[in-house]
Every structure is written in C-alpha cells, then in structure tokens.
Amino acid sequence: MFRLATTLFSLISTTLMGTFIVVVLVMGYDTLVPILIASAVGFVAALPISWFIAKQIYENA
C-alpha cells in the first residue's frame, strides 16, 4: 500500500499545490511568501489524502 500511496502522493500533491498557488494568485497575493505558503499547504494536505485514497483502493479492490 505504501508504494501506491507514494505514487498517488506525487500526483495529488502537484495538483493541490498548483491549485492553491492559482487561488493565491487570483486573490492578488503575488509575492514569494504567499506562494510558498500555498505550495506548502498543498504539499502537507496531500499526505493524508493520498494515504486515504490508497487505503480505499486496497480495501475495495
């Protein structure tokens, strides 16, 4: 399950980081610090999400 979670993490983290960065830029925060915070939040949020999805895939497969 760990291998699946890490593969999912690579996809989910880049998606969330990109989404959060776009949200921050649309809100008008176009300096370095808000962009870095948004990407860090996306990175950290992807950890439990990818683990949960991998767990659901293994339980339902």
PDB file of N, CA, C, O and CB in Angstrom:
ATOM      1  N   MET A   1       0.820  -1.194   0.000  1.00  0.00           N
ATOM      2  CA  MET A   1       0.000   0.000   0.000  1.00  0.00           C
ATOM      3  C   MET A   1       0.864   1.258   0.000  1.00  0.00           C
ATOM      4  O   MET A   1       0.449   2.299  -0.510  1.00  0.00           O
ATOM      5  CB  MET A   1      -0.933  -0.002   1.203  1.00  0.00           C
ATOM      6  N   PHE A   2       2.062   1.164   0.570  1.00  0.00           N
ATOM      7  CA  PHE A   2       2.938   2.334   0.644  1.00  0.00           C
ATOM      8  C   PHE A   2       3.350   2.807  -0.752  1.00  0.00           C
ATOM      9  O   PHE A   2       3.406   4.009  -1.014  1.00  0.00           O
ATOM     10  CB  PHE A   2       4.185   2.012   1.480  1.00  0.00           C
ATOM     11  N   ARG A   3       3.637   1.861  -1.640  1.00  0.00           N
ATOM     12  CA  ARG A   3       4.043   2.245  -3.000  1.00  0.00           C
ATOM     13  C   ARG A   3       2.914   2.963  -3.730  1.00  0.00           C
ATOM     14  O   ARG A   3       3.148   3.953  -4.424  1.00  0.00           O
ATOM     15  CB  ARG A   3       4.477   1.007  -3.799  1.00  0.00           C
ATOM     16  N   LEU A   4       1.697   2.467  -3.574  1.00  0.00           N
ATOM     17  CA  LEU A   4       0.550   3.119  -4.196  1.00  0.00           C
ATOM     18  C   LEU A   4       0.349   4.512  -3.611  1.00  0.00           C
ATOM     19  O   LEU A   4       0.067   5.460  -4.345  1.00  0.00           O
ATOM     20  CB  LEU A   4      -0.721   2.273  -4.010  1.00  0.00           C
ATOM     21  N   ALA A   5       0.491   4.641  -2.300  1.00  0.00           N
ATOM     22  CA  ALA A   5       0.317   5.939  -1.643  1.00  0.00           C
ATOM     23  C   ALA A   5       1.364   6.938  -2.120  1.00  0.00           C
ATOM     24  O   ALA A   5       1.044   8.111  -2.317  1.00  0.00           O
ATOM     25  CB  ALA A   5       0.396   5.785  -0.119  1.00  0.00           C
ATOM     26  N   THR A   6       2.596   6.505  -2.308  1.00  0.00           N
ATOM     27  CA  THR A   6       3.625   7.436  -2.776  1.00  0.00           C
ATOM     28  C   THR A   6       3.391   7.840  -4.226  1.00  0.00           C
ATOM     29  O   THR A   6       3.640   8.985  -4.601  1.00  0.00           O
ATOM     30  CB  THR A   6       5.011   6.815  -2.626  1.00  0.00           C
ATOM     31  N   THR A   7       2.915   6.906  -5.038  1.00  0.00           N
ATOM     32  CA  THR A   7       2.594   7.257  -6.419  1.00  0.00           C
ATOM     33  C   THR A   7       1.428   8.233  -6.471  1.00  0.00           C
ATOM     34  O   THR A   7       1.463   9.212  -7.216  1.00  0.00           O
ATOM     35  CB  THR A   7       2.267   6.000  -7.229  1.00  0.00           C
ATOM     36  N   LEU A   8       0.404   7.964  -5.684  1.00  0.00           N
ATOM     37  CA  LEU A   8      -0.722   8.887  -5.620  1.00  0.00           C
ATOM     38  C   LEU A   8      -0.302  10.234  -5.060  1.00  0.00           C
ATOM     39  O   LEU A   8      -0.785  11.276  -5.504  1.00  0.00           O
ATOM     40  CB  LEU A   8      -1.839   8.300  -4.776  1.00  0.00           C
ATOM     41  N   PHE A   9       0.598  10.213  -4.084  1.00  0.00           N
ATOM     42  CA  PHE A   9       1.062  11.470  -3.487  1.00  0.00           C
ATOM     43  C   PHE A   9       1.729  12.365  -4.520  1.00  0.00           C
ATOM     44  O   PHE A   9       1.534  13.580  -4.508  1.00  0.00           O
ATOM     45  CB  PHE A   9       2.033  11.188  -2.342  1.00  0.00           C
ATOM     46  N   SER A  10       2.516  11.771  -5.415  1.00  0.00           N
ATOM     47  CA  SER A  10       3.188  12.590  -6.422  1.00  0.00           C
ATOM     48  C   SER A  10       2.185  13.280  -7.343  1.00  0.00           C
ATOM     49  O   SER A  10       2.434  14.393  -7.807  1.00  0.00           O
ATOM     50  CB  SER A  10       4.147  11.733  -7.247  1.00  0.00           C
ATOM     51  N   LEU A  11       1.074  12.640  -7.603  1.00  0.00           N
ATOM     52  CA  LEU A  11       0.049  13.247  -8.453  1.00  0.00           C
ATOM     53  C   LEU A  11      -0.825  14.235  -7.675  1.00  0.00           C
ATOM     54  O   LEU A  11      -1.107  15.336  -8.149  1.00  0.00           O
ATOM     55  CB  LEU A  11      -0.824  12.162  -9.075  1.00  0.00           C
ATOM     56  N   ILE A  12      -1.242  13.831  -6.493  1.00  0.00           N
ATOM     57  CA  ILE A  12      -2.151  14.658  -5.705  1.00  0.00           C
ATOM     58  C   ILE A  12      -1.459  15.909  -5.192  1.00  0.00           C
ATOM     59  O   ILE A  12      -2.057  16.985  -5.182  1.00  0.00           O
ATOM     60  CB  ILE A  12      -2.715  13.862  -4.539  1.00  0.00           C
ATOM     61  N   SER A  13      -0.209  15.785  -4.764  1.00  0.00           N
ATOM     62  CA  SER A  13       0.485  16.953  -4.207  1.00  0.00           C
ATOM     63  C   SER A  13       0.710  18.024  -5.270  1.00  0.00           C
ATOM     64  O   SER A  13       0.517  19.209  -4.999  1.00  0.00           O
ATOM     65  CB  SER A  13       1.830  16.536  -3.596  1.00  0.00           C
ATOM     66  N   THR A  14       1.110  17.628  -6.466  1.00  0.00           N
ATOM     67  CA  THR A  14       1.321  18.641  -7.504  1.00  0.00           C
ATOM     68  C   THR A  14       0.005  19.308  -7.899  1.00  0.00           C
ATOM     69  O   THR A  14      -0.029  20.503  -8.193  1.00  0.00           O
ATOM     70  CB  THR A  14       1.982  18.012  -8.738  1.00  0.00           C
ATOM     71  N   THR A  15      -1.075  18.530  -7.903  1.00  0.00           N
ATOM     72  CA  THR A  15      -2.381  19.104  -8.229  1.00  0.00           C
ATOM     73  C   THR A  15      -2.829  20.094  -7.161  1.00  0.00           C
ATOM     74  O   THR A  15      -3.267  21.199  -7.481  1.00  0.00           O
ATOM     75  CB  THR A  15      -3.425  17.996  -8.388  1.00  0.00           C
ATOM     76  N   LEU A  16      -2.722  19.704  -5.901  1.00  0.00           N
ATOM     77  CA  LEU A  16      -3.146  20.605  -4.822  1.00  0.00           C
ATOM     78  C   LEU A  16      -2.245  21.835  -4.732  1.00  0.00           C
ATOM     79  O   LEU A  16      -2.732  22.948  -4.534  1.00  0.00           O
ATOM     80  CB  LEU A  16      -3.149  19.862  -3.480  1.00  0.00           C
ATOM     81  N   MET A  17      -0.946  21.642  -4.874  1.00  0.00           N
ATOM     82  CA  MET A  17      -0.034  22.782  -4.809  1.00  0.00           C
ATOM     83  C   MET A  17      -0.342  23.764  -5.925  1.00  0.00           C
ATOM     84  O   MET A  17      -0.389  24.972  -5.692  1.00  0.00           O
ATOM     85  CB  MET A  17       1.430  22.318  -4.895  1.00  0.00           C
ATOM     86  N   GLY A  18      -0.549  23.267  -7.119  1.00  0.00           N
ATOM     87  CA  GLY A  18      -0.875  24.148  -8.243  1.00  0.00           C
ATOM     88  C   GLY A  18      -2.195  24.857  -8.055  1.00  0.00           C
ATOM     89  O   GLY A  18      -2.324  26.041  -8.367  1.00  0.00           O
ATOM     90  N   THR A  19      -3.180  24.131  -7.541  1.00  0.00           N
ATOM     91  CA  THR A  19      -4.484  24.746  -7.303  1.00  0.00           C
ATOM     92  C   THR A  19      -4.394  25.842  -6.257  1.00  0.00           C
ATOM     93  O   THR A  19      -4.950  26.925  -6.441  1.00  0.00           O
ATOM     94  CB  THR A  19      -5.496  23.694  -6.867  1.00  0.00           C
ATOM     95  N   PHE A  20      -3.697  25.570  -5.161  1.00  0.00           N
ATOM     96  CA  PHE A  20      -3.573  26.573  -4.111  1.00  0.00           C
ATOM     97  C   PHE A  20      -2.771  27.785  -4.576  1.00  0.00           C
ATOM     98  O   PHE A  20      -3.066  28.913  -4.181  1.00  0.00           O
ATOM     99  CB  PHE A  20      -2.923  25.962  -2.883  1.00  0.00           C
ATOM    100  N   ILE A  21      -1.766  27.561  -5.406  1.00  0.00           N
ATOM    101  CA  ILE A  21      -0.999  28.688  -5.938  1.00  0.00           C
ATOM    102  C   ILE A  21      -1.868  29.546  -6.843  1.00  0.00           C
ATOM    103  O   ILE A  21      -1.795  30.774  -6.785  1.00  0.00           O
ATOM    104  CB  ILE A  21       0.235  28.189  -6.707  1.00  0.00           C
ATOM    105  N   VAL A  22      -2.683  28.923  -7.672  1.00  0.00           N
ATOM    106  CA  VAL A  22      -3.586  29.686  -8.538  1.00  0.00           C
ATOM    107  C   VAL A  22      -4.577  30.482  -7.706  1.00  0.00           C
ATOM    108  O   VAL A  22      -4.866  31.636  -8.020  1.00  0.00           O
ATOM    109  CB  VAL A  22      -4.334  28.751  -9.502  1.00  0.00           C
ATOM    110  N   VAL A  23      -5.100  29.872  -6.644  1.00  0.00           N
ATOM    111  CA  VAL A  23      -6.044  30.578  -5.769  1.00  0.00           C
ATOM    112  C   VAL A  23      -5.380  31.794  -5.140  1.00  0.00           C
ATOM    113  O   VAL A  23      -5.974  32.871  -5.088  1.00  0.00           O
ATOM    114  CB  VAL A  23      -6.578  29.637  -4.671  1.00  0.00           C
ATOM    115  N   VAL A  24      -4.158  31.628  -4.664  1.00  0.00           N
ATOM    116  CA  VAL A  24      -3.430  32.745  -4.039  1.00  0.00           C
ATOM    117  C   VAL A  24      -3.176  33.851  -5.053  1.00  0.00           C
ATOM    118  O   VAL A  24      -3.322  35.030  -4.731  1.00  0.00           O
ATOM    119  CB  VAL A  24      -2.092  32.259  -3.440  1.00  0.00           C
ATOM    120  N   LEU A  25      -2.799  33.486  -6.265  1.00  0.00           N
ATOM    121  CA  LEU A  25      -2.542  34.498  -7.287  1.00  0.00           C
ATOM    122  C   LEU A  25      -3.818  35.218  -7.694  1.00  0.00           C
ATOM    123  O   LEU A  25      -3.791  36.426  -7.928  1.00  0.00           O
ATOM    124  CB  LEU A  25      -1.896  33.863  -8.507  1.00  0.00           C
ATOM    125  N   VAL A  26      -4.927  34.508  -7.782  1.00  0.00           N
ATOM    126  CA  VAL A  26      -6.203  35.145  -8.129  1.00  0.00           C
ATOM    127  C   VAL A  26      -6.637  36.100  -7.026  1.00  0.00           C
ATOM    128  O   VAL A  26      -7.259  37.126  -7.302  1.00  0.00           O
ATOM    129  CB  VAL A  26      -7.297  34.082  -8.374  1.00  0.00           C
ATOM    130  N   MET A  27      -6.312  35.770  -5.776  1.00  0.00           N
ATOM    131  CA  MET A  27      -6.654  36.655  -4.664  1.00  0.00           C
ATOM    132  C   MET A  27      -5.790  37.918  -4.636  1.00  0.00           C
ATOM    133  O   MET A  27      -6.069  38.843  -3.874  1.00  0.00           O
ATOM    134  CB  MET A  27      -6.512  35.909  -3.351  1.00  0.00           C
ATOM    135  N   GLY A  28      -4.755  37.956  -5.457  1.00  0.00           N
ATOM    136  CA  GLY A  28      -3.939  39.157  -5.548  1.00  0.00           C
ATOM    137  C   GLY A  28      -2.632  39.100  -4.787  1.00  0.00           C
ATOM    138  O   GLY A  28      -1.889  40.082  -4.777  1.00  0.00           O
ATOM    139  N   TYR A  29      -2.329  37.989  -4.156  1.00  0.00           N
ATOM    140  CA  TYR A  29      -1.076  37.853  -3.430  1.00  0.00           C
ATOM    141  C   TYR A  29      -0.020  37.308  -4.388  1.00  0.00           C
ATOM    142  O   TYR A  29       0.077  36.100  -4.607  1.00  0.00           O
ATOM    143  CB  TYR A  29      -1.242  36.923  -2.186  1.00  0.00           C
ATOM    144  N   ASP A  30       0.760  38.212  -4.950  1.00  0.00           N
ATOM    145  CA  ASP A  30       1.704  37.795  -5.986  1.00  0.00           C
ATOM    146  C   ASP A  30       3.162  37.926  -5.553  1.00  0.00           C
ATOM    147  O   ASP A  30       4.049  38.083  -6.392  1.00  0.00           O
ATOM    148  CB  ASP A  30       1.479  38.606  -7.235  1.00  0.00           C
ATOM    149  N   THR A  31       3.408  37.860  -4.254  1.00  0.00           N
ATOM    150  CA  THR A  31       4.787  37.881  -3.782  1.00  0.00           C
ATOM    151  C   THR A  31       5.216  36.458  -3.414  1.00  0.00           C
ATOM    152  O   THR A  31       4.411  35.528  -3.456  1.00  0.00           O
ATOM    153  CB  THR A  31       4.944  38.840  -2.563  1.00  0.00           C
ATOM    154  N   LEU A  32       6.471  36.305  -3.059  1.00  0.00           N
ATOM    155  CA  LEU A  32       7.034  34.978  -2.847  1.00  0.00           C
ATOM    156  C   LEU A  32       6.441  34.251  -1.642  1.00  0.00           C
ATOM    157  O   LEU A  32       6.139  33.062  -1.731  1.00  0.00           O
ATOM    158  CB  LEU A  32       8.515  35.085  -2.681  1.00  0.00           C
ATOM    159  N   VAL A  33       6.274  34.935  -0.535  1.00  0.00           N
ATOM    160  CA  VAL A  33       5.865  34.283   0.709  1.00  0.00           C
ATOM    161  C   VAL A  33       4.476  33.635   0.596  1.00  0.00           C
ATOM    162  O   VAL A  33       4.337  32.473   0.978  1.00  0.00           O
ATOM    163  CB  VAL A  33       5.871  35.296   1.849  1.00  0.00           C
ATOM    164  N   PRO A  34       3.446  34.323   0.095  1.00  0.00           N
ATOM    165  CA  PRO A  34       2.145  33.644  -0.030  1.00  0.00           C
ATOM    166  C   PRO A  34       2.173  32.460  -0.996  1.00  0.00           C
ATOM    167  O   PRO A  34       1.472  31.470  -0.784  1.00  0.00           O
ATOM    168  CB  PRO A  34       1.096  34.633  -0.487  1.00  0.00           C
ATOM    169  N   ILE A  35       2.970  32.555  -2.040  1.00  0.00           N
ATOM    170  CA  ILE A  35       3.065  31.446  -2.989  1.00  0.00           C
ATOM    171  C   ILE A  35       3.734  30.243  -2.327  1.00  0.00           C
ATOM    172  O   ILE A  35       3.293  29.111  -2.523  1.00  0.00           O
ATOM    173  CB  ILE A  35       3.851  31.873  -4.252  1.00  0.00           C
ATOM    174  N   LEU A  36       4.779  30.468  -1.558  1.00  0.00           N
ATOM    175  CA  LEU A  36       5.441  29.374  -0.850  1.00  0.00           C
ATOM    176  C   LEU A  36       4.537  28.752   0.207  1.00  0.00           C
ATOM    177  O   LEU A  36       4.530  27.534   0.383  1.00  0.00           O
ATOM    178  CB  LEU A  36       6.724  29.870  -0.203  1.00  0.00           C
ATOM    179  N   ILE A  37       3.783  29.576   0.902  1.00  0.00           N
ATOM    180  CA  ILE A  37       2.853  29.055   1.910  1.00  0.00           C
ATOM    181  C   ILE A  37       1.778  28.210   1.245  1.00  0.00           C
ATOM    182  O   ILE A  37       1.430  27.142   1.747  1.00  0.00           O
ATOM    183  CB  ILE A  37       2.207  30.207   2.711  1.00  0.00           C
ATOM    184  N   ALA A  38       1.252  28.678   0.122  1.00  0.00           N
ATOM    185  CA  ALA A  38       0.216  27.921  -0.588  1.00  0.00           C
ATOM    186  C   ALA A  38       0.750  26.574  -1.065  1.00  0.00           C
ATOM    187  O   ALA A  38       0.057  25.560  -0.973  1.00  0.00           O
ATOM    188  CB  ALA A  38      -0.313  28.729  -1.782  1.00  0.00           C
ATOM    189  N   SER A  39       1.973  26.564  -1.572  1.00  0.00           N
ATOM    190  CA  SER A  39       2.525  25.291  -2.031  1.00  0.00           C
ATOM    191  C   SER A  39       2.811  24.357  -0.852  1.00  0.00           C
ATOM    192  O   SER A  39       2.635  23.145  -0.973  1.00  0.00           O
ATOM    193  CB  SER A  39       3.807  25.528  -2.841  1.00  0.00           C
ATOM    194  N   ALA A  40       3.246  24.899   0.274  1.00  0.00           N
ATOM    195  CA  ALA A  40       3.487  24.072   1.462  1.00  0.00           C
ATOM    196  C   ALA A  40       2.181  23.490   1.998  1.00  0.00           C
ATOM    197  O   ALA A  40       2.141  22.335   2.421  1.00  0.00           O
ATOM    198  CB  ALA A  40       4.184  24.896   2.558  1.00  0.00           C
ATOM    199  N   VAL A  41       1.125  24.282   1.981  1.00  0.00           N
ATOM    200  CA  VAL A  41      -0.176  23.783   2.439  1.00  0.00           C
ATOM    201  C   VAL A  41      -0.666  22.666   1.524  1.00  0.00           C
ATOM    202  O   VAL A  41      -1.207  21.668   2.002  1.00  0.00           O
ATOM    203  CB  VAL A  41      -1.215  24.929   2.490  1.00  0.00           C
ATOM    204  N   GLY A  42      -0.484  22.823   0.225  1.00  0.00           N
ATOM    205  CA  GLY A  42      -0.872  21.768  -0.709  1.00  0.00           C
ATOM    206  C   GLY A  42      -0.067  20.506  -0.515  1.00  0.00           C
ATOM    207  O   GLY A  42      -0.602  19.402  -0.612  1.00  0.00           O
ATOM    208  N   PHE A  43       1.222  20.660  -0.241  1.00  0.00           N
ATOM    209  CA  PHE A  43       2.093  19.509  -0.007  1.00  0.00           C
ATOM    210  C   PHE A  43       1.663  18.747   1.238  1.00  0.00           C
ATOM    211  O   PHE A  43       1.552  17.521   1.212  1.00  0.00           O
ATOM    212  CB  PHE A  43       3.551  19.957   0.129  1.00  0.00           C
ATOM    213  N   VAL A  44       1.422  19.465   2.319  1.00  0.00           N
ATOM    214  CA  VAL A  44       1.053  18.824   3.584  1.00  0.00           C
ATOM    215  C   VAL A  44      -0.355  18.227   3.496  1.00  0.00           C
ATOM    216  O   VAL A  44      -0.601  17.151   4.040  1.00  0.00           O
ATOM    217  CB  VAL A  44       1.131  19.839   4.749  1.00  0.00           C
ATOM    218  N   ALA A  45      -1.270  18.903   2.826  1.00  0.00           N
ATOM    219  CA  ALA A  45      -2.636  18.399   2.702  1.00  0.00           C
ATOM    220  C   ALA A  45      -2.689  17.130   1.863  1.00  0.00           C
ATOM    221  O   ALA A  45      -3.597  16.317   2.037  1.00  0.00           O
ATOM    222  CB  ALA A  45      -3.538  19.462   2.090  1.00  0.00           C
ATOM    223  N   ALA A  46      -1.742  16.947   0.964  1.00  0.00           N
ATOM    224  CA  ALA A  46      -1.738  15.770   0.098  1.00  0.00           C
ATOM    225  C   ALA A  46      -1.334  14.499   0.838  1.00  0.00           C
ATOM    226  O   ALA A  46      -1.663  13.403   0.383  1.00  0.00           O
ATOM    227  CB  ALA A  46      -0.807  15.993  -1.068  1.00  0.00           C
ATOM    228  N   LEU A  47      -0.641  14.610   1.948  1.00  0.00           N
ATOM    229  CA  LEU A  47      -0.210  13.420   2.697  1.00  0.00           C
ATOM    230  C   LEU A  47      -1.386  12.570   3.182  1.00  0.00           C
ATOM    231  O   LEU A  47      -1.470  11.397   2.818  1.00  0.00           O
ATOM    232  CB  LEU A  47       0.636  13.840   3.889  1.00  0.00           C
ATOM    233  N   PRO A  48      -2.286  13.113   3.982  1.00  0.00           N
ATOM    234  CA  PRO A  48      -3.396  12.260   4.440  1.00  0.00           C
ATOM    235  C   PRO A  48      -4.373  11.901   3.318  1.00  0.00           C
ATOM    236  O   PRO A  48      -4.985  10.833   3.346  1.00  0.00           O
ATOM    237  CB  PRO A  48      -4.151  12.955   5.560  1.00  0.00           C
ATOM    238  N   ILE A  49      -4.520  12.784   2.340  1.00  0.00           N
ATOM    239  CA  ILE A  49      -5.439  12.499   1.238  1.00  0.00           C
ATOM    240  C   ILE A  49      -4.953  11.308   0.427  1.00  0.00           C
ATOM    241  O   ILE A  49      -5.737  10.415   0.105  1.00  0.00           O
ATOM    242  CB  ILE A  49      -5.593  13.729   0.332  1.00  0.00           C
ATOM    243  N   SER A  50      -3.672  11.286   0.096  1.00  0.00           N
ATOM    244  CA  SER A  50      -3.146  10.179  -0.697  1.00  0.00           C
ATOM    245  C   SER A  50      -3.170   8.874   0.097  1.00  0.00           C
ATOM    246  O   SER A  50      -3.419   7.813  -0.476  1.00  0.00           O
ATOM    247  CB  SER A  50      -1.719  10.488  -1.161  1.00  0.00           C
ATOM    248  N   TRP A  51      -2.918   8.935   1.397  1.00  0.00           N
ATOM    249  CA  TRP A  51      -2.978   7.724   2.219  1.00  0.00           C
ATOM    250  C   TRP A  51      -4.411   7.197   2.288  1.00  0.00           C
ATOM    251  O   TRP A  51      -4.635   5.989   2.207  1.00  0.00           O
ATOM    252  CB  TRP A  51      -2.440   8.005   3.641  1.00  0.00           C
ATOM    253  N   PHE A  52      -5.373   8.094   2.436  1.00  0.00           N
ATOM    254  CA  PHE A  52      -6.774   7.694   2.495  1.00  0.00           C
ATOM    255  C   PHE A  52      -7.221   7.066   1.173  1.00  0.00           C
ATOM    256  O   PHE A  52      -7.902   6.041   1.180  1.00  0.00           O
ATOM    257  CB  PHE A  52      -7.659   8.901   2.836  1.00  0.00           C
ATOM    258  N   ILE A  53      -6.853   7.657   0.058  1.00  0.00           N
ATOM    259  CA  ILE A  53      -7.249   7.119  -1.242  1.00  0.00           C
ATOM    260  C   ILE A  53      -6.602   5.758  -1.481  1.00  0.00           C
ATOM    261  O   ILE A  53      -7.258   4.845  -1.981  1.00  0.00           O
ATOM    262  CB  ILE A  53      -6.867   8.095  -2.367  1.00  0.00           C
ATOM    263  N   ALA A  54      -5.324   5.608  -1.130  1.00  0.00           N
ATOM    264  CA  ALA A  54      -4.655   4.315  -1.291  1.00  0.00           C
ATOM    265  C   ALA A  54      -5.319   3.258  -0.422  1.00  0.00           C
ATOM    266  O   ALA A  54      -5.486   2.115  -0.848  1.00  0.00           O
ATOM    267  CB  ALA A  54      -3.162   4.428  -0.940  1.00  0.00           C
ATOM    268  N   LYS A  55      -5.696   3.631   0.783  1.00  0.00           N
ATOM    269  CA  LYS A  55      -6.367   2.697   1.683  1.00  0.00           C
ATOM    270  C   LYS A  55      -7.710   2.264   1.106  1.00  0.00           C
ATOM    271  O   LYS A  55      -8.063   1.086   1.162  1.00  0.00           O
ATOM    272  CB  LYS A  55      -6.564   3.330   3.068  1.00  0.00           C
ATOM    273  N   GLN A  56      -8.456   3.214   0.553  1.00  0.00           N
ATOM    274  CA  GLN A  56      -9.757   2.893  -0.043  1.00  0.00           C
ATOM    275  C   GLN A  56      -9.598   2.004  -1.263  1.00  0.00           C
ATOM    276  O   GLN A  56     -10.418   1.112  -1.481  1.00  0.00           O
ATOM    277  CB  GLN A  56     -10.502   4.171  -0.426  1.00  0.00           C
ATOM    278  N   ILE A  57      -8.562   2.226  -2.066  1.00  0.00           N
ATOM    279  CA  ILE A  57      -8.331   1.388  -3.240  1.00  0.00           C
ATOM    280  C   ILE A  57      -8.020  -0.042  -2.817  1.00  0.00           C
ATOM    281  O   ILE A  57      -8.541  -0.987  -3.410  1.00  0.00           O
ATOM    282  CB  ILE A  57      -7.182   1.954  -4.095  1.00  0.00           C
ATOM    283  N   TYR A  58      -7.180  -0.213  -1.801  1.00  0.00           N
ATOM    284  CA  TYR A  58      -6.839  -1.556  -1.344  1.00  0.00           C
ATOM    285  C   TYR A  58      -8.024  -2.275  -0.700  1.00  0.00           C
ATOM    286  O   TYR A  58      -8.172  -3.486  -0.858  1.00  0.00           O
ATOM    287  CB  TYR A  58      -5.693  -1.488  -0.363  1.00  0.00           C
ATOM    288  N   GLU A  59      -8.859  -1.544   0.017  1.00  0.00           N
ATOM    289  CA  GLU A  59      -9.998  -2.181   0.661  1.00  0.00           C
ATOM    290  C   GLU A  59     -11.076  -2.575  -0.336  1.00  0.00           C
ATOM    291  O   GLU A  59     -11.776  -3.566  -0.132  1.00  0.00           O
ATOM    292  CB  GLU A  59     -10.581  -1.264   1.706  1.00  0.00           C
ATOM    293  N   ASN A  60     -11.217  -1.818  -1.401  1.00  0.00           N
ATOM    294  CA  ASN A  60     -12.289  -2.083  -2.354  1.00  0.00           C
ATOM    295  C   ASN A  60     -11.839  -2.899  -3.559  1.00  0.00           C
ATOM    296  O   ASN A  60     -12.658  -3.232  -4.416  1.00  0.00           O
ATOM    297  CB  ASN A  60     -12.875  -0.791  -2.824  1.00  0.00           C
ATOM    298  N   ALA A  61     -10.565  -3.222  -3.637  1.00  0.00           N
ATOM    299  CA  ALA A  61     -10.082  -3.965  -4.809  1.00  0.00           C
ATOM    300  C   ALA A  61     -10.184  -5.457  -4.619  1.00  0.00           C
ATOM    301  O   ALA A  61      -9.818  -6.220  -5.513  1.00  0.00           O
ATOM    302  CB  ALA A  61      -8.651  -3.596  -5.114  1.00  0.00           C
TER     303      ALA A  61
END
